[in-house]
Amino acid sequence: MKFVEHNFIKQNTIESRLYQEKILGTTIKGNTLVVLPTGLGKTITSALLVAHILNTCPGKKILILAPTKPLISQHNENFKKMIKIDTIKQVLVTGIMEPKQRKELYKDAIVIFATPQCVSNDILSKRFDLSEISLIVFDEAQHAVGKYSYTLISKEYIQHNKTPLILGLTASPGDNKKKIKHICDNLFIDSIEIKTETDDDVKPYIKEKKTQIEKVDLPKEFLEMKNILESLKYKKVKILEKSHLCNSNIGKRQMLELQKKFISNAKTNKSYFYYISLITELIKIDHILELLETQGIAATKAYFDKLELDDNKASKRLLKDNDIIKIKKTIDFMYNTGVEHPKINRLKEILSDFFDSNRDSKVIVFAHFRSTAEKILHELEKIDNFRPIKLIGQSGIDGIIQKKQIELLNRFKEDEYNILITTSIGEEGLDIAEVNLVVFYEPIASIIRRIQRSGRTGRLSSGDIVVLITRNTRDEAYHWKSYHGEKRMKNILESMKVNEI
């Protein structure tokens, strides 16, 4: 194996790869968005550019940003292993530090690792001078939209620096040309570098990943409740349709947009309050339907329990509906008698078969809802040789603080656990051990999240991905939406790479 030789890169730490050298050639020349599949070295790409800047712009500062404290801490540690720089010149800055302390750290540092919210606050408070920065790296660049701190930082940087240089890194900026262009505009991108797993110069470094679709059928009792909910949903949609407010194919996003529109205009038209309440009920019915179809009894019951504690008029009115009362009684009975969604049993079978052939391997199970993650944990704990652990975000009374998250992940790395059950917190950023199997408990419509989930395997060795799908439900629609969206994203990026951004 050949390694990169550079006076600012530690010996035998970065493997020499032609595609990374080509990307470096572009990033040196101007602001660049680099789109690389997970595992192909986004961090290495930034390290190579940082080494170049340290060599060509001595004394100038470099700023590296990432959305979360665990992720930016991880980058800080990785750079210590690769880059030759005095430890006091490489600093980690986060919001838990006092403003005065941050200001002192900025003053003496050369390479600064920080969270964007912290830096944007310090820019606005004049504690941070962007004129001294020779390079800013925006990791997970897909966040550079709306009012996210990345947009403010990049704008201030361009305005107050005579020779700015920006590097944006992402595995997926999205499947919409307008959104991708918006990200590029917000980061003042001049060039796009995209590499896919099919590129000739990338293929030698790709580990095989197999994706398997596992379909299950809803049992009769589930189908009966599904039909009742769909009928109830149809009646409420018809009211909106007759008022020419929507069509019969209205989806969740359209419901939320319509609700927002009515809320903003309710003061001038009191009749809108009726429609706000109606749409709120509709959104709740649709959510119950989604939980029943794709998650299971435990998740559906948890949502009903939440509705009973809700003071919202729409929730109270919905719980008085005869159809909803009937469904809630059925859900309670099924929960108390241990009936569950067929995905649970299929998951157990998949994991049992996997560990029979791969005894010392690790698995990640992704679940969208916390209640589902808890149910999966409860069921898998019953099985010999399964050592599951649950990882969720910080919010809520059941949330896990970042210090505990990192502790759990370290125990997973050290083989104390062999199954990590996680929500979206496990998709982006956190340093999770290499796994041999990733299971999607449900497909997701977002291509960004699909790519991030899939990227958790097949890094150091071949990996498998299993996607659980309930037939004839939104599971199938979500799967194909993200599947085709990923292909569309690659085509859009290739087109933008060839043409002007």
N, C-alpha and C positions, 0 to 999 in steps of 0.2 A: 504494500500500500504506500502510495506517495502522499506526503504531507505538504501543506503550504509552508513556505519559508519566508518569514518577514520579521523585521527587527522589532515589531510590536506584537507579534503572535508567538505564544509559547510553543516550544518545539514539540512536534508529534501530537498536536491537539486538534488540528483541523485537516481533514482529508482533502486532498486536492481533487476538485471536480470541475470539469470543463464548463458545464452549464452555469456554475456559480461564478466562475471567472468572467464569463460572457455577461452575466447580469451585473457584476461589479463594474465592468466597462461602461455600462449604461448609467448606473447610479452615480458614478463620478461626474458625469457630464451635466446632469440636471435633475430636477425633482422627478422621482420615479415611484410608481406604484408597482410593487412586486407581488404577483399572485402565484403562490406555490402550494401544492397539496401538502397537508400535514405530514411531517416526517422527512421532507426533502430539504430542510435546512433554512427556514426563514431567519432563525437566530444567527446562524452561520453567515448568512448574507449580510446582516447588519454588522456582525463582528468584522468581516472583511472590509467593509466600508469605513467603520470606525478606525481600524488599523491604518487604513490609507490616509484618513483625515489627521490622525495623530502624527503621521509622518510628514504630511505636506503643509499642515497648518499648526506648527508647534505653538503652544500657549493658548490656543483657542479652545473654547469649551464645547462639549457635545452633550446633547440632551436626549435621553431615551425614555419614551413614555409607554405605559401599558395600562389598561383599564382598571386593574385591581391590585391591591397590595400584595397578595400572594404571587401574582404573575410578575410584577415588577421586581419583587424580591428574588424570584427564581431567575430572572434575567441577570440581576446583579451578581448572583452566585455563579451562574454559567460564564459570565464575562471574566470573573476572577480566575477561572480555570483556563481561559483562552488568551486573554490580553495581558501583555506586559505593561503594567502601570503601577506606580506607587499606590499602595492601598489607601493612603490618606487623600489621594487625588481622585479616587473612585468612591462616590457616595450614594447612599440610598436616602431619598427624601419622601416622606409621606405626611399626611395630614395630622397624624398623632403627635408630631413634633410641634413645639412652640414656634410661632412666626419668627421670632428673633434668632432661634437656633437654625432655622432653615436659611435665613438670610446669611448667616455666617458660613454655613456649608456651601452655599452657592458661590460665595466669594473665593474660596480656596480650591474648589473642586475643578477637575478637568472633564471627567465623565460623570454625568449626573443621571441617576435612575429615579424616576418619579411617577406618581399618579397624576393624571391630567387635571383633576379638580383642584388639587393642591397647587399646581403650577399656575393655573389660570387665576386663582385667588391671589397668588403672589405677584403676578404680572399686573393685575388691576390695582394692587396695593403698593406698587413700585418697589417691591422687595427683590424682583428678579429682572435682570437686564438682558433682553434678547439680542442686543447688538453685539454681545460677546460670543454668541453661539454660532459655531461653524456648521453644525448639522443637527437636525432633529429627526429622530426615528419615531414614527407613529405605529406601534404594534397594534394588531387587530384594527386595521384602518377602516373597516366597514362601519365603525362607530362614528366616523366623521360626517355626521348628518345632523340636521336640526340644530338644537341648542347645546349639543354635547361639547364639552370643553375643547376637544380637538379643533373645532372650527374657529374658536376664539384665538387659540394659541397660534395656529397657522397664519391667521390673518394678521395678528400683531407681529409675528415673526417677519412676514413679508414686508410689512410697512416700516419696521424699525431695524432691519438688517440690510446692509449694502450687498452682501454676497450670501444670501440664504441657500441652504441645500436641505431638501426634504426627502426622506425615504418612508414610504407607506408599505406596510406588510400585512398580508391577509391570505387566508386560504380560500375565501369566497366573499366578494363584495356584493353579491346578489345577482339576480337573473333579469333585472330590469335595466335597460340601457339608460333611462333617465336617472335612476338612482346611482348607477355606476358613474355617470358623468357628474352627478351632484357631488359624489365623494371626491372625484378628481378635481373638480372646481374648488371645493372647500380646502383641499390640500395643495392647490396650485400645481397640479401634476403636469409635467411636460411629456413623459413617456410611460408606457406600460410594458412591463416584462411579465409574460405569463408562461409557465411551464406546466405541462400535463403529464400524466403517467405514460402516455403513448409517445412522447417525444423521444427520438433516438438517443439523444445525449442524456436522457433521464432514465431510460429503461434499465440500464445496468444496476441502478441503485434502488429499484422498486422491488419490494417484497410482495409476493402473491397474496391477493385478498379475494376470497370467495364470498359472494353474497347469496344467501338462501332465503327464499320467501316461505314462511310457514303460515298456512291459512287454517282458520277454525270457523265453525258454524255456530251461530247463536242458538241455544236450546229453545224449545217451544215457549217456556215461561218468559224468556227474554223477548222473544218475537211478539208475544201478546202485549207486553208493556210498550214495546217499541211502536207497535201499531196505534195504541191509544195515544201516545205522546205525539206521534206524527199527525194524527187526526186533530188533536188539540192545537198543535202548532199551525196546521192548515187553516183552521177557523179564524185564528187571530191574524194570520197573514192576509186572509181574504178581506178583513175589515180595512186594513191598510191599503190593499189593492183597490178596493171600491172607492176609496178616497183619493185614488191616483197618487199615492205616496210611494209605492214600490210595485215590483212585479212579483209573481209567485215564486221566483227562484232566488229571493233575497237570502244572502248569506250573513254570517256573523259580522263581518267587517261592515257591510252595508247597514246592518241594524245599528251598530255602534255609531256610524256616521250620521244616520238619520236621527238617532237619539240626541246626539251632540247638537245637531242643527236645531231641533225643537227646544232644547234647554236654553240655547243662546237667544232664542226669539220668544220664549215663554212670557216675558214681561209685557210684550206688546200684543200678545194673542193668548188669552187664557185657555182657549180650547186646546192649545198645544199640550197642556198638562195631562189631558186624557191620553193623548198619543204617547207622551213620555212614559206614562205608567203602563200602557199597552205593550210598548216595545220592550220595556224592562221585563215584563212577564214573559214575553216571547224569547228574550235572550236567556232567561232562566230555564225555560222549557227546553230550549235547544241545548243548553249545557247539561241538563239531566239526561237528555237523549244521547249526547256524546259520551258521558260517563257510563251509561248503561251499555252502549254499543261497543266501546273500545277499552273500558277500564274494568268494570265489574261491580259487584254488589257492595263491597266495602266502601269504594269510592263514592258510589251513588248515595249510600246511607250517610256518609260523612257530610255530603252536600246538603241533604235534607235536614240533618242535625243543625247545620249552619243556618239554613233558612229559618228554622224555628226560633233562633236567637236574634234574627234580623228584625229591626223595628220598621223597615221599609214597608210602605202600604202595599206595594206590588207583591212582595213576598207573602204578606199576611193574606191578601186576596187569593193568591195562587194556592196557598195551603188549604183554603176553604173549598177549592174546586173539587167536585166529586170524583173526577178522573184522577186527579193528583192524590186525593185521599186514598183511593183504591190502590194506586201504584205504591204509595208510601207503605201501606199495610203489607203488600206483597214483598217489598224490599226488606222490611223489618223481619218478616217471617223467614225469608231466604237467608238473611244474615244470621239469625239466631239458630237456624238449622244447618249452617255451614255450607250452603250452596254458593258456588262462585262461578265466575266467568271461565269458559274453557281455556282461555289463554294461560291461566295459572297452572293447570295440569300439564299443558303442552310445554310450558317453560320448564317445569320439573323434569319432564322426559328428556328435553333437549340437553339440560345441564347434566343429568345422570349419564346419558350416552357420551357426552363430551368428556366428563371426568373419568369415565371407564377407560377411555383411550388416551387421555392426557392428564394423568394423575397429579402432576406437579404444576399444572398451568393455572392461569388466572383469568377471571371473567369480569366484564362490566355489564350490568343490566341497566339500561336507561329507561326511566319512567317519567312521564310528563308531570304527573300529579303526586304530591307528597303522600296522600292517603293510599295511593297505589303502591308507592315505594314501601310504605309501612306494612301493607298487606303482603307484599312479596317477601320482605324480610321475615315476617312472622311465619310464612309457609316454608321458606327455605331453611329456617333454623331447625325445623323438625327432622331434617334429613341428615343421616350420617355422612361424614366426610365433606359436607357443605359447611363452610365457615363464612357466612355472609356478614356484611357490615353496611350500614346506611350512611350516605353522605347527602346532606341537603344544605341550602343556603342559610344566611344569618337571620333573615327576617322572621317575625312571628314569635309566639311564645315557645314553639318547638324548634326554633332555629338553632344552628350550630355556629358558634363564633369561629373566626378565622384560625385562631390558635388551635382550637379543637379539630378543625377541618384538617389542618396540616398534620396534627398528631395521628388522626385516623388514617390519612394517606400513607404516612410512614409505616404504620402497623400493617397496612395492606402490602406495601413494598417488601416488608421484612417477612412476608408469608404467614403472619399471624392469621390473616384472613385470605380467602381465595376467591370470594365473590364480592364485588363492590356494586351496591345498588344505589343509583344516584339520579337526581333530577337534573335540570339544565345546568346546575353549578358544575357538574363534571364535564360539560361540553367544551368550555373555553377556559384556557388559562392555567388551571391548577396542574401542578407537576404530578401526574399519575403514572404509576409503574406500567411498563409494557404488559399488555394483555394479549391472550391468544384468541379470545372470542369476545365479540361485542353483540349484545342482544338489544334490539329495539323492542320494548314492550308494545309500542305503537309506532306507526310511521308518523313523520312530521312533515308539514307542508313547506317549512322553511328550508331552502337549500343550504343556507349557512349552517344551520343546526345539523342537518343531515351529514354534511361534509365533516363537521367537527366531531360528531359521534363516530363516524366511520374511521376518522383519523386516529382514534384511540388504539387501533390494532394495526398490524402489518408494518411496524416501524423497524424493528430489529430482526424480525423473522416473519414468516408467513402468518396470516391471520384469517379468521372467519367472522362473517357478519350474518346474523339471523334477524329477520324482520317478521314480527308477529302481526298478522292481519286478520281482522274479522270480515268474512265475506259479506258483500252487499251492504257495507256501511261506509262511513266517511273515511275509514282506514284506507280503503282502496283509492279513493280520490286523493288523499294526502300523499300516498306513496307515489302515484304517478305525477302529481304536481311537482314534487321535489325532484323526481327522477328526470323529467323533461326539463325542469328549470335548470338543473346542473348542466345539461347539454347546451341549453340556450345561453347560459352564462359564458361558457367557453367560446361559443361562436361570437358573441357580442365583444368579448375581450380581444379575440383575435382580430376582429374587424377594427376595433378602436386602436389596436396596436399598429395596424397597417396604415390607417387613415389618421387624420388629425384628431386629437381628443376634443 
